[in-house]
Amino acid sequence: MIGTPGAPVEAPREVTVAHAPRRAGSTPWRLLLRRPTFIAGAVILLFWITCALFGTAIAPHSPFAQQLLATNMRPSAAHWFGTDQLGRDVFSRVLVGSRSILEIAALATVLGTVLGTALGLVMGYLGGVVDLLVSRIVEAVLAVPLIILALLFVTALGSSVLVITLVVGFIFTPLIARTVRSAVLVESQLDYLSSARLLGENSARVMFVEILPNVMPAILVEFTVRLGYAIFTVVALSFLGLGIQPPTPDWGADITANYGVLPAGYWWETIFPALAIMSLIIGVNLVTDSIEQVLAS
Amino acid sequence: MNVDNGRLDHLRAGQGAVENHVIDEFVAGRLSRRDFLRRGAVVGISIPVLGAVLSACGSSTPAPSTTTSSSAPASASGATIKAGIVVPTGQINPLTVADQGGLDMLAQTGEYLCLSDQHLMLQPVLAESWTANTAADVWTFKIRQGVKFHNGAPLTADDVVYTYKLQTDPKKASNALSAFGGALAPSGVKKVDDFTVEFHLEAANGNFPYLTSSDNYNMIIIPNGYDPASWQGSFIGTGPFVMKNYTPKVGATFARNEQYWGTKAVPAATEFTFYDSQTPTILALTGGTIDVVGQFSVSGGEQLLAAGAPYNIIRLKSSAHRELSMRCDQAPFTDPRVRQAVALTLNRPAIVQALFKGFADLGNDSPFAPVFPSTNTSIPQRTQDIAKAKSLLSAAGHPHGFSTQLVTEQLLEIPQYAQIVTQEAKSIGVNIKLKIESSAAYYGKATFGNSDWLDATMSLVDYGHRSVPNVFLTAPLVTTNAKTGTGPWNAAHFNNTQYDGLVKQYVAAVDLTSQRAIAGKIETLLLDQTPIIFAYFYNYLSASAKNVTGVYPTAIGHLFLTKATKS
């Protein structure tokens, strides 16, 4: 009756729980650090995290300062990435713009991962009617394109950092839950869970103390994958005008504000925020791929 | 001025008191030649008489100057002209259209009693002539004979009366009520005979013919009894084109009306493609997909304006502007000093340069745009003065500034302008949080209590061009009164009886001298009260391919292609 919680099984008191064998603990980090792709991705990520934390101090100009008589200036020594339609320094806006996107994407991914993990554990461990019902709901939610869902919620609830974080977090929850459920189903077949039940451990303890540590690798991979998608979703919402409100520097919003002047030849106002988005997503993906490969090996 | 008094007296003999007053003003030198032509047309002096008066006063009739940089037309009549315009936002219903794409569609097949042209002069269209009584509260329009609707039915006074009664009925929620509110009620529209209509106004109005012109863009004449809600299916009108196909959100095609009462259209057909933003429209022109761009803004349209670019640019001075209103009934904007302080933070010449590369006129916090002849230019221009702004704010009890929110819409340069306002307000400690919404969300139901536009503490909205300032003076500034329908767009919730009285006087004034004098008082009062910041009036820009000529846009947003040719 593996997978059925609370089954009346009589357990001998002497039995000690045979915890699932942990994979070689110290090697994954070393393996990761040997991978050039991981190093490259981590460097990119660290760069943007540094910008997010200290961008205003690093930036050569205030990202808000307007020079109305020096608009649309080409990249130069004074303005490395040129100026935008309001004469603001594009380089400074790109550096500081990393804050909002990383803040929202990271928080939303953490939220989605926490909720998705909890839901996935419940679905996979409890099984039965609970799994059936929740799985159908998850499938129904996943049938709708995520960006459409996000648009609906943000339009209905209004646009703010909190709302965007919650919306992106919630729409990622079913995706993560499904992955965690699959991992839990695999773990459910293993002996250590039978031992735990024989000891009379309650469902919550089995799920969060026994199973959770053993599905952490899958959750970690899912977290990094979702982080990339969260960045993309947040940028898309900003691009559609539903993200951070101007004049706060934001890559997606800055692309929206300036892509209209692309035909006039003011490429720098759009290209540099776009390259920043691209580099951040590539950085996240390099780290994700490396983690996936190391864990698979 | 060498005046041929004998000839002038002869010409005066056929004119009424109002018309003679305008002639007097010109003879006395208080009106320029252009203002005389414009004002004369408003009060109903015919073009031949205007020309004769000019001649009698030793001046020649000026040929309407073209504002286009286009070369001489190398005609290829019978071509199909392809235009790109902004997508109409809703149903093409003459009663409810309130957007540029929609009004452009109305005017392709529909016609007005008169046209307000690129020089703000009225040209007769379905009305052959018009006159006012001395008090300017009864206007008589002679309807053109021999005009037929596209279904073959003749145009008569009944059609005009039906259209005007419909559009002035408060129960119908017509968009034209913004102009007719307090001016004309359904009971004031009277048929005199089959080709004469009288408008008995609720109050004297010296600019009334403009309310019957293309300026009041809903006022195309539709057949007697025709349901405006079904107009989109037929596009029935009296105009030079007939609708062949209309696909909402996509485009429309029109064919030349071979039964047209006037000079027939040059193009055999026109094709309109709808675009929801400027960038693809400009790319379509530069790529040769379309021949004409209905309107473009400087921001993003620089390549069309570049020296040597292969496009004909039509630049029209206009009264189109943005209104930044501050709720006079909500703290901290209840104190006029606070409103003045915010207005004083703006560096208007820099704003015009940054947003329009100079293709705009400075605003002086009143609706009186430089393009209006009645604008009193003796009132000093408000300029940036941070020290004074801080002092005013301090005197108003806000020495350290305050925080508030500005709500606006995602449209053309408005988000950029809003950011400039927030940045410049910071210099006096005013922290403005921006909320930029889609136009639909911003306008909401466009009624008080149901619209961010009308309800927000600070609100920034777009206003299209009008040939006279009447709508700008009344709808957003006159005290709101639901019963009389006045002040329906008063987002500032401005309530000032002195202002209301001055506007009443201005609207009633027939001659330009009186209008200018009252305008000066209004401008001074609005500078003192500053319920709304008018920072600029931008030029209307339209473009066509170099081989396309004869395109005729109006600053309110019409795009007339009846004389367009393609070589």
Boltz contact constraints between the chains, C-beta under 6 A:
constraints:
  - contact:
      token1: [A, 66]
      token2: [B, 423]
      max_distance: 6.0
  - contact:
      token1: [A, 68]
      token2: [B, 350]
      max_distance: 6.0
  - contact:
      token1: [A, 68]
      token2: [B, 354]
      max_distance: 6.0
  - contact:
      token1: [A, 69]
      token2: [B, 350]
      max_distance: 6.0
  - contact:
      token1: [A, 71]
      token2: [B, 354]
      max_distance: 6.0
  - contact:
      token1: [A, 85]
      token2: [B, 416]
      max_distance: 6.0
  - contact:
      token1: [A, 86]
      token2: [B, 416]
      max_distance: 6.0
  - contact:
      token1: [A, 241]
      token2: [B, 410]
      max_distance: 6.0
  - contact:
      token1: [A, 245]
      token2: [B, 434]
      max_distance: 6.0
  - contact:
      token1: [A, 246]
      token2: [B, 419]
      max_distance: 6.0
  - contact:
      token1: [A, 246]
      token2: [B, 434]
      max_distance: 6.0
  - contact:
      token1: [A, 247]
      token2: [B, 419]
      max_distance: 6.0
  - contact:
      token1: [A, 260]
      token2: [B, 279]
      max_distance: 6.0
  - contact:
      token1: [A, 260]
      token2: [B, 300]
      max_distance: 6.0
  - contact:
      token1: [A, 261]
      token2: [B, 300]
      max_distance: 6.0
  - contact:
      token1: [A, 263]
      token2: [B, 282]
      max_distance: 6.0
  - contact:
      token1: [A, 263]
      token2: [B, 303]
      max_distance: 6.0
  - contact:
      token1: [A, 264]
      token2: [B, 302]
      max_distance: 6.0
  - contact:
      token1: [A, 264]
      token2: [B, 303]
      max_distance: 6.0
